[in-house]
Amino acid sequence: MPELPEVETMARDLRRKITGLTVEEVRVFDRRVIAGFDTGRFVREMTGAAFRAVERRGKGIIITLDRGKYLFVQVKMTGYFVYGPDLRENGGSAETKVIFRLSNGDFLNYNDQRLFGWLYLVDRLEDIPYLTTIGPEPLGKDFSVDWLTRELKKRSSPIKPLLMNQQFIAGIGNIYASEILFSAKVNPRKRARQLTRRQIEDVHRHTVSILEESIRLRGTSMRNYRDAQGRKGRFMDRIRVYGKQDEDCPECSQPIIRIVQAQRSTFYCKHCQK
């Protein structure tokens, strides 16, 4: 599932490619990706709309339109955008669910193999529950060591599921939570309030550094994720523990262990992570 670095990469690509362009035609091939109202109204209201700005919030993309509207995109597990040619032309990709024909002659394709994502056209961002409940951005000014220390000391849940809780911190998912805790040498089972100040500082530092490095490498392509040019992210080559059950730990050569926390796989080294 795309996490903060992948969604940030998408948002930056879209900002560069579509800002200032107008939608001349909209084709919807599966109405299940349109949230909020019927497909006909979505097509009518998007046709003629101009893209003014693109930003990320958590794992979502906010596209500001003229006419006082916003297109909020929640890509979920397999959603992503590809900018360029019409991917449905000549019997092309069945993954492409919505196509916007743009004023410069190019196309913006929304692909979603498993149909978990959705596009939501709204007048107010406050109408989207996800945006009103998510926590601070881990790359923002509110995510400080002092803030993290205060909040962790209030929590008795294991640290790894807490990092993935979008109401606690926005944008971190399974891949990066495992990688952050491995780099910080913190056991994912450890209860949040039991972390020492040094461990909290390490979690904070590696959260920022790993997310920033992944953004620089344009994210991680485990399965479906591609950037707006259709290319895979390169952070996959930097993954140290996620998905590496029974492989040697890169630090101590002991086997990587897989456990299940909150119905999600966690990968860690019990020798290195305390």
Contacts in CASP RR format, 6 or more apart in sequence:
PFRMAT RR
TARGET T0000
AUTHOR 0000-0000-0000
METHOD contacts of the structure
MODEL  1
MPELPEVETMARDLRRKITGLTVEEVRVFDRRVIAGFDTGRFVREMTGAA
FRAVERRGKGIIITLDRGKYLFVQVKMTGYFVYGPDLRENGGSAETKVIF
RLSNGDFLNYNDQRLFGWLYLVDRLEDIPYLTTIGPEPLGKDFSVDWLTR
ELKKRSSPIKPLLMNQQFIAGIGNIYASEILFSAKVNPRKRARQLTRRQI
EDVHRHTVSILEESIRLRGTSMRNYRDAQGRKGRFMDRIRVYGKQDEDCP
ECSQPIIRIVQAQRSTFYCKHCQK
1 59 0 8 1.000
1 76 0 8 1.000
1 77 0 8 1.000
1 78 0 8 1.000
1 173 0 8 1.000
1 174 0 8 1.000
2 10 0 8 1.000
2 59 0 8 1.000
2 75 0 8 1.000
2 77 0 8 1.000
2 79 0 8 1.000
2 80 0 8 1.000
2 225 0 8 1.000
3 59 0 8 1.000
3 171 0 8 1.000
3 172 0 8 1.000
3 173 0 8 1.000
3 174 0 8 1.000
3 175 0 8 1.000
3 176 0 8 1.000
3 220 0 8 1.000
4 56 0 8 1.000
4 58 0 8 1.000
4 59 0 8 1.000
4 138 0 8 1.000
4 139 0 8 1.000
4 170 0 8 1.000
4 171 0 8 1.000
4 172 0 8 1.000
4 173 0 8 1.000
4 176 0 8 1.000
4 211 0 8 1.000
4 215 0 8 1.000
5 176 0 8 1.000
5 211 0 8 1.000
5 214 0 8 1.000
5 215 0 8 1.000
5 218 0 8 1.000
5 219 0 8 1.000
5 220 0 8 1.000
5 235 0 8 1.000
6 80 0 8 1.000
6 214 0 8 1.000
6 219 0 8 1.000
6 220 0 8 1.000
6 225 0 8 1.000
6 233 0 8 1.000
7 56 0 8 1.000
7 58 0 8 1.000
7 59 0 8 1.000
7 60 0 8 1.000
7 61 0 8 1.000
7 75 0 8 1.000
7 171 0 8 1.000
8 56 0 8 1.000
8 215 0 8 1.000
9 215 0 8 1.000
9 218 0 8 1.000
9 219 0 8 1.000
9 227 0 8 1.000
9 233 0 8 1.000
10 56 0 8 1.000
10 61 0 8 1.000
10 75 0 8 1.000
10 80 0 8 1.000
10 81 0 8 1.000
10 227 0 8 1.000
10 228 0 8 1.000
11 54 0 8 1.000
11 55 0 8 1.000
11 56 0 8 1.000
11 61 0 8 1.000
13 81 0 8 1.000
13 83 0 8 1.000
13 227 0 8 1.000
13 228 0 8 1.000
13 229 0 8 1.000
14 54 0 8 1.000
14 61 0 8 1.000
14 63 0 8 1.000
14 81 0 8 1.000
14 83 0 8 1.000
14 108 0 8 1.000
14 228 0 8 1.000
15 53 0 8 1.000
15 54 0 8 1.000
15 55 0 8 1.000
17 83 0 8 1.000
17 106 0 8 1.000
17 108 0 8 1.000
17 228 0 8 1.000
18 51 0 8 1.000
18 54 0 8 1.000
18 63 0 8 1.000
18 83 0 8 1.000
18 102 0 8 1.000
18 108 0 8 1.000
19 51 0 8 1.000
19 52 0 8 1.000
19 53 0 8 1.000
19 54 0 8 1.000
20 50 0 8 1.000
20 51 0 8 1.000
20 52 0 8 1.000
21 50 0 8 1.000
21 51 0 8 1.000
21 102 0 8 1.000
21 103 0 8 1.000
21 104 0 8 1.000
22 48 0 8 1.000
22 49 0 8 1.000
22 50 0 8 1.000
22 51 0 8 1.000
22 102 0 8 1.000
22 103 0 8 1.000
23 46 0 8 1.000
23 47 0 8 1.000
23 48 0 8 1.000
23 49 0 8 1.000
23 50 0 8 1.000
23 51 0 8 1.000
23 100 0 8 1.000
23 101 0 8 1.000
23 102 0 8 1.000
23 103 0 8 1.000
24 47 0 8 1.000
24 48 0 8 1.000
24 101 0 8 1.000
24 102 0 8 1.000
24 103 0 8 1.000
24 105 0 8 1.000
25 47 0 8 1.000
25 100 0 8 1.000
25 101 0 8 1.000
26 42 0 8 1.000
26 43 0 8 1.000
26 46 0 8 1.000
26 47 0 8 1.000
26 98 0 8 1.000
26 99 0 8 1.000
26 100 0 8 1.000
26 101 0 8 1.000
27 43 0 8 1.000
27 88 0 8 1.000
27 98 0 8 1.000
27 99 0 8 1.000
27 101 0 8 1.000
28 34 0 8 1.000
28 39 0 8 1.000
28 40 0 8 1.000
28 42 0 8 1.000
28 43 0 8 1.000
28 97 0 8 1.000
28 98 0 8 1.000
29 88 0 8 1.000
29 96 0 8 1.000
29 97 0 8 1.000
29 98 0 8 1.000
29 99 0 8 1.000
30 97 0 8 1.000
30 115 0 8 1.000
31 38 0 8 1.000
31 39 0 8 1.000
32 115 0 8 1.000
32 118 0 8 1.000
33 97 0 8 1.000
33 98 0 8 1.000
33 110 0 8 1.000
33 112 0 8 1.000
33 115 0 8 1.000
33 117 0 8 1.000
33 118 0 8 1.000
33 119 0 8 1.000
34 42 0 8 1.000
34 98 0 8 1.000
34 118 0 8 1.000
34 119 0 8 1.000
35 118 0 8 1.000
35 119 0 8 1.000
35 120 0 8 1.000
36 120 0 8 1.000
36 121 0 8 1.000
37 121 0 8 1.000
42 119 0 8 1.000
42 121 0 8 1.000
45 67 0 8 1.000
45 69 0 8 1.000
45 121 0 8 1.000
46 71 0 8 1.000
46 100 0 8 1.000
46 121 0 8 1.000
49 65 0 8 1.000
49 66 0 8 1.000
49 67 0 8 1.000
49 69 0 8 1.000
50 65 0 8 1.000
50 66 0 8 1.000
51 63 0 8 1.000
51 64 0 8 1.000
51 65 0 8 1.000
52 64 0 8 1.000
52 65 0 8 1.000
52 66 0 8 1.000
53 63 0 8 1.000
53 64 0 8 1.000
54 61 0 8 1.000
54 62 0 8 1.000
54 63 0 8 1.000
54 64 0 8 1.000
55 61 0 8 1.000
55 62 0 8 1.000
55 64 0 8 1.000
56 62 0 8 1.000
57 131 0 8 1.000
57 134 0 8 1.000
57 137 0 8 1.000
57 170 0 8 1.000
58 134 0 8 1.000
58 137 0 8 1.000
58 166 0 8 1.000
58 170 0 8 1.000
58 171 0 8 1.000
59 74 0 8 1.000
59 75 0 8 1.000
59 166 0 8 1.000
59 170 0 8 1.000
59 171 0 8 1.000
60 72 0 8 1.000
60 73 0 8 1.000
60 74 0 8 1.000
60 75 0 8 1.000
60 130 0 8 1.000
61 72 0 8 1.000
61 73 0 8 1.000
61 75 0 8 1.000
62 70 0 8 1.000
62 71 0 8 1.000
62 72 0 8 1.000
62 125 0 8 1.000
62 131 0 8 1.000
63 70 0 8 1.000
63 71 0 8 1.000
63 72 0 8 1.000
63 73 0 8 1.000
64 70 0 8 1.000
65 71 0 8 1.000
68 123 0 8 1.000
69 121 0 8 1.000
69 122 0 8 1.000
69 123 0 8 1.000
70 121 0 8 1.000
70 122 0 8 1.000
70 123 0 8 1.000
70 124 0 8 1.000
70 125 0 8 1.000
71 119 0 8 1.000
71 120 0 8 1.000
71 121 0 8 1.000
72 119 0 8 1.000
72 120 0 8 1.000
72 121 0 8 1.000
72 122 0 8 1.000
72 125 0 8 1.000
72 128 0 8 1.000
72 131 0 8 1.000
73 81 0 8 1.000
73 110 0 8 1.000
73 117 0 8 1.000
73 118 0 8 1.000
73 119 0 8 1.000
73 120 0 8 1.000
74 117 0 8 1.000
74 118 0 8 1.000
74 120 0 8 1.000
74 130 0 8 1.000
75 112 0 8 1.000
75 117 0 8 1.000
76 112 0 8 1.000
76 114 0 8 1.000
76 116 0 8 1.000
76 117 0 8 1.000
76 118 0 8 1.000
77 114 0 8 1.000
77 116 0 8 1.000
77 117 0 8 1.000
77 224 0 8 1.000
78 95 0 8 1.000
78 111 0 8 1.000
78 112 0 8 1.000
78 113 0 8 1.000
78 114 0 8 1.000
78 116 0 8 1.000
78 117 0 8 1.000
78 223 0 8 1.000
78 224 0 8 1.000
79 110 0 8 1.000
79 111 0 8 1.000
79 112 0 8 1.000
79 113 0 8 1.000
79 116 0 8 1.000
79 117 0 8 1.000
79 224 0 8 1.000
79 225 0 8 1.000
80 110 0 8 1.000
80 111 0 8 1.000
80 112 0 8 1.000
80 224 0 8 1.000
80 225 0 8 1.000
80 226 0 8 1.000
80 227 0 8 1.000
81 108 0 8 1.000
81 109 0 8 1.000
81 110 0 8 1.000
81 111 0 8 1.000
81 228 0 8 1.000
82 96 0 8 1.000
82 108 0 8 1.000
82 109 0 8 1.000
82 111 0 8 1.000
82 226 0 8 1.000
82 228 0 8 1.000
82 229 0 8 1.000
82 230 0 8 1.000
83 106 0 8 1.000
83 107 0 8 1.000
83 108 0 8 1.000
83 109 0 8 1.000
83 228 0 8 1.000
83 229 0 8 1.000
84 106 0 8 1.000
84 107 0 8 1.000
84 108 0 8 1.000
84 109 0 8 1.000
85 106 0 8 1.000
85 107 0 8 1.000
86 99 0 8 1.000
86 101 0 8 1.000
86 107 0 8 1.000
86 109 0 8 1.000
87 93 0 8 1.000
87 95 0 8 1.000
87 96 0 8 1.000
87 99 0 8 1.000
87 107 0 8 1.000
87 109 0 8 1.000
87 111 0 8 1.000
88 96 0 8 1.000
88 99 0 8 1.000
88 109 0 8 1.000
93 109 0 8 1.000
93 111 0 8 1.000
95 111 0 8 1.000
95 112 0 8 1.000
95 113 0 8 1.000
95 224 0 8 1.000
96 109 0 8 1.000
96 110 0 8 1.000
96 111 0 8 1.000
97 110 0 8 1.000
97 111 0 8 1.000
97 112 0 8 1.000
97 115 0 8 1.000
98 109 0 8 1.000
98 110 0 8 1.000
98 119 0 8 1.000
99 107 0 8 1.000
99 108 0 8 1.000
99 109 0 8 1.000
99 110 0 8 1.000
100 107 0 8 1.000
100 108 0 8 1.000
100 109 0 8 1.000
100 110 0 8 1.000
101 107 0 8 1.000
102 108 0 8 1.000
110 119 0 8 1.000
111 224 0 8 1.000
111 226 0 8 1.000
113 224 0 8 1.000
120 128 0 8 1.000
122 128 0 8 1.000
125 131 0 8 1.000
126 132 0 8 1.000
130 166 0 8 1.000
133 166 0 8 1.000
133 167 0 8 1.000
134 166 0 8 1.000
134 167 0 8 1.000
134 170 0 8 1.000
134 171 0 8 1.000
135 166 0 8 1.000
135 167 0 8 1.000
135 168 0 8 1.000
135 169 0 8 1.000
135 170 0 8 1.000
136 142 0 8 1.000
136 143 0 8 1.000
136 147 0 8 1.000
136 169 0 8 1.000
136 170 0 8 1.000
137 143 0 8 1.000
137 170 0 8 1.000
137 171 0 8 1.000
138 169 0 8 1.000
138 170 0 8 1.000
138 171 0 8 1.000
138 172 0 8 1.000
138 207 0 8 1.000
138 208 0 8 1.000
138 211 0 8 1.000
139 208 0 8 1.000
139 211 0 8 1.000
139 212 0 8 1.000
143 169 0 8 1.000
143 204 0 8 1.000
143 207 0 8 1.000
143 208 0 8 1.000
144 204 0 8 1.000
145 200 0 8 1.000
145 201 0 8 1.000
145 204 0 8 1.000
148 200 0 8 1.000
148 203 0 8 1.000
148 204 0 8 1.000
149 197 0 8 1.000
149 200 0 8 1.000
151 168 0 8 1.000
152 159 0 8 1.000
152 162 0 8 1.000
152 192 0 8 1.000
152 193 0 8 1.000
152 195 0 8 1.000
152 200 0 8 1.000
153 192 0 8 1.000
153 193 0 8 1.000
154 193 0 8 1.000
155 162 0 8 1.000
155 168 0 8 1.000
155 191 0 8 1.000
155 192 0 8 1.000
155 193 0 8 1.000
156 191 0 8 1.000
156 192 0 8 1.000
156 193 0 8 1.000
157 191 0 8 1.000
157 192 0 8 1.000
158 188 0 8 1.000
158 189 0 8 1.000
158 190 0 8 1.000
158 191 0 8 1.000
158 192 0 8 1.000
158 261 0 8 1.000
159 181 0 8 1.000
159 186 0 8 1.000
159 187 0 8 1.000
159 188 0 8 1.000
159 190 0 8 1.000
159 191 0 8 1.000
159 192 0 8 1.000
159 195 0 8 1.000
159 203 0 8 1.000
160 177 0 8 1.000
160 178 0 8 1.000
160 181 0 8 1.000
160 188 0 8 1.000
160 189 0 8 1.000
160 261 0 8 1.000
160 266 0 8 1.000
161 261 0 8 1.000
161 262 0 8 1.000
161 264 0 8 1.000
162 168 0 8 1.000
162 192 0 8 1.000
163 169 0 8 1.000
163 172 0 8 1.000
163 173 0 8 1.000
163 177 0 8 1.000
163 180 0 8 1.000
163 181 0 8 1.000
163 203 0 8 1.000
163 207 0 8 1.000
164 172 0 8 1.000
164 173 0 8 1.000
164 174 0 8 1.000
164 177 0 8 1.000
164 262 0 8 1.000
164 264 0 8 1.000
172 180 0 8 1.000
172 207 0 8 1.000
172 211 0 8 1.000
174 242 0 8 1.000
174 264 0 8 1.000
174 265 0 8 1.000
174 266 0 8 1.000
175 220 0 8 1.000
175 222 0 8 1.000
175 239 0 8 1.000
175 242 0 8 1.000
176 207 0 8 1.000
176 210 0 8 1.000
176 211 0 8 1.000
176 214 0 8 1.000
177 188 0 8 1.000
177 266 0 8 1.000
178 188 0 8 1.000
178 241 0 8 1.000
178 242 0 8 1.000
178 266 0 8 1.000
178 267 0 8 1.000
178 268 0 8 1.000
179 210 0 8 1.000
179 239 0 8 1.000
179 240 0 8 1.000
179 241 0 8 1.000
179 242 0 8 1.000
180 203 0 8 1.000
180 206 0 8 1.000
180 207 0 8 1.000
180 210 0 8 1.000
181 187 0 8 1.000
181 188 0 8 1.000
181 203 0 8 1.000
181 268 0 8 1.000
181 273 0 8 1.000
182 240 0 8 1.000
182 241 0 8 1.000
182 267 0 8 1.000
182 268 0 8 1.000
182 269 0 8 1.000
182 272 0 8 1.000
182 273 0 8 1.000
183 202 0 8 1.000
183 206 0 8 1.000
183 209 0 8 1.000
183 210 0 8 1.000
183 240 0 8 1.000
184 199 0 8 1.000
184 202 0 8 1.000
184 203 0 8 1.000
184 205 0 8 1.000
184 206 0 8 1.000
185 199 0 8 1.000
185 202 0 8 1.000
185 272 0 8 1.000
185 273 0 8 1.000
185 274 0 8 1.000
186 195 0 8 1.000
186 199 0 8 1.000
186 202 0 8 1.000
186 203 0 8 1.000
186 273 0 8 1.000
186 274 0 8 1.000
187 268 0 8 1.000
187 270 0 8 1.000
187 273 0 8 1.000
187 274 0 8 1.000
188 259 0 8 1.000
188 261 0 8 1.000
188 266 0 8 1.000
188 268 0 8 1.000
188 273 0 8 1.000
189 259 0 8 1.000
189 261 0 8 1.000
190 274 0 8 1.000
195 203 0 8 1.000
213 235 0 8 1.000
213 238 0 8 1.000
214 220 0 8 1.000
214 235 0 8 1.000
214 238 0 8 1.000
217 233 0 8 1.000
217 234 0 8 1.000
217 235 0 8 1.000
217 237 0 8 1.000
217 238 0 8 1.000
218 227 0 8 1.000
218 231 0 8 1.000
218 233 0 8 1.000
218 234 0 8 1.000
218 235 0 8 1.000
219 225 0 8 1.000
219 227 0 8 1.000
219 233 0 8 1.000
219 234 0 8 1.000
219 235 0 8 1.000
219 236 0 8 1.000
220 233 0 8 1.000
220 235 0 8 1.000
220 236 0 8 1.000
220 239 0 8 1.000
221 232 0 8 1.000
221 233 0 8 1.000
221 236 0 8 1.000
222 236 0 8 1.000
225 232 0 8 1.000
225 233 0 8 1.000
226 232 0 8 1.000
226 233 0 8 1.000
227 233 0 8 1.000
240 250 0 8 1.000
241 249 0 8 1.000
241 250 0 8 1.000
241 256 0 8 1.000
241 267 0 8 1.000
241 268 0 8 1.000
241 269 0 8 1.000
242 267 0 8 1.000
243 256 0 8 1.000
243 258 0 8 1.000
243 265 0 8 1.000
243 267 0 8 1.000
244 256 0 8 1.000
244 267 0 8 1.000
245 255 0 8 1.000
245 256 0 8 1.000
245 257 0 8 1.000
245 258 0 8 1.000
245 267 0 8 1.000
246 255 0 8 1.000
246 256 0 8 1.000
247 255 0 8 1.000
247 256 0 8 1.000
248 254 0 8 1.000
248 255 0 8 1.000
248 256 0 8 1.000
249 255 0 8 1.000
249 256 0 8 1.000
249 269 0 8 1.000
249 271 0 8 1.000
249 272 0 8 1.000
251 269 0 8 1.000
251 272 0 8 1.000
252 269 0 8 1.000
252 271 0 8 1.000
252 272 0 8 1.000
254 269 0 8 1.000
254 270 0 8 1.000
254 271 0 8 1.000
254 272 0 8 1.000
256 267 0 8 1.000
256 268 0 8 1.000
256 269 0 8 1.000
257 267 0 8 1.000
257 268 0 8 1.000
257 269 0 8 1.000
257 270 0 8 1.000
258 265 0 8 1.000
258 266 0 8 1.000
258 267 0 8 1.000
259 265 0 8 1.000
259 266 0 8 1.000
259 268 0 8 1.000
260 266 0 8 1.000
END
